[in-house]
């Protein structure tokens, strides 16, 4: 199981006991304070693909990134035409499309004028070798 703590810019992994519904063994996967993540803003929403790689929305970074959760390596970066990238999920008939949400609240007038589509939802298709997973169902 993975968790993003946006303000300090950290992404954590946990062991998850399905029978008990409990997490344990917190491990830091990525620290956005690390130099290799300079300019990427803060991690926000996350999703996982069929190869168990994490996709992270970079708030104030204008991109989504693919991370190897085992090594913490930055595998891929895809620019989004707006600065405030908030979340993402896979969709489409075979989960081959990446849908990315963005925000506009917090941008100043100049930024809004240069990013007229801020707040839009973007669809990224054709990412080689990348498909998402079906959603997990649960009963509340």
N, C-alpha and C positions, 0 to 999 in steps of 0.2 A: 504494500500500500504506500502511496506517495502523498505528500502534503507540501504545499507552498506556503511559506510565511513571507508575504509580500514586502512588508515594511523593512525588516532587516535584510531582505533579499536572499533568502535561503530556501533550498528545496531538500526535503528529508524523505528517507525511506524507512518503513517500519515492517516488522513481521506482523502478520495478521492471523489470529486464531479464529477461523471461521465458526467453529463450534461454540466458542465462548463470546465471539464478537468483540475481542480485545486486541489492542495493538501493543507491541513491545519492541525493544531493541532499536531505538531511534538511531539512524545514521545520517549524517550530512552527505548529500549527493553532490550538491552544487552550492557554492557561495558566490553570489553575483558581485561581491566585493573583490573577487579574484581578478587579476589584470586581464585574463583572457575573456572576461565578460564585460570589460569596459565599454561604455556607450550603448549597452543593451537595456538600460533602465532597470526596472524591477520585474521579477517574475510575477505573473498573475495567474491566469487559468492554465490548467494542464490537461493533457489527454495522452493516451498511449496507443501505439500502433501494433500491428500483428507481429512485429519483430521485437517487441518489448522495449522499444525506444520511446522516450518521453518527448512530447511536443509542448513547448512552453510559449505562452503569449507574453511578450515583453512590453510592459506598460512603460510608456515614455521612451521606448526604444525603437518603435516603428517597424517591428519585425516579429516573426515567430521563429523559434529555433528548435532543432532536434538534438536531444542529448542522450548519450549512452549512460543509463543509470548505474551501470557496473563500474565504469571508469571515470564518469563525470565529464567525459570529453564532449566538446561541442562538435557535432557531426555535420549539421547543416543549418543555414540561415536563409530565410526567405523574407524579403522586404515587403512591407504593407504600406500603401500610400498615405497612411495617417499615423500620427505619433503615438496615440493612446490606444494600444492594443490590449484588450481586456480578457478575452477567453477564446476557446477554440474547441471544436469537436469534429469527428469524422462523420460523414453522411454519404448519401447516394446509395444506389441499389446494392453495391458491393463495398460500401464504406471507403470508396476511392477518392472522395472529395474532402477537403479540409475547409470547414466553415469557420471564419474568424470574425469575432465581434470587436467593435472599437467604440470609443467614447469621444464626446466633444466637450463635455463639462470640464472646466479647468484650463481650456485653451484660451489665450487672449485673442483680441480682435484680429491682429495680424496673422496669428496662427490659424484662426478659423478661415480667414480669406485665402490663405495658401493651402489649406486642407479642407476644401468645401465638402468632401465626402466623409469627414470625421463623424463618427456615430453610426456609420453604415456597417452592414454585415458583408463580408467578402467571401467568395468561393474560390479556393485554389484547387485546380484540377491538374492531373497529369504529373504528380510528383513520382518520379521513377522508384519502383520497388516499395511503394508506401500505400498501405491500406490500414484502416482502423479496425477496431473490434466492435461487435454488436454490444449494445448497452447491457449492463447487469440489471436484472429485475430483482425486486425485493418487496416484501410485504411490511407495511408500517404497522 
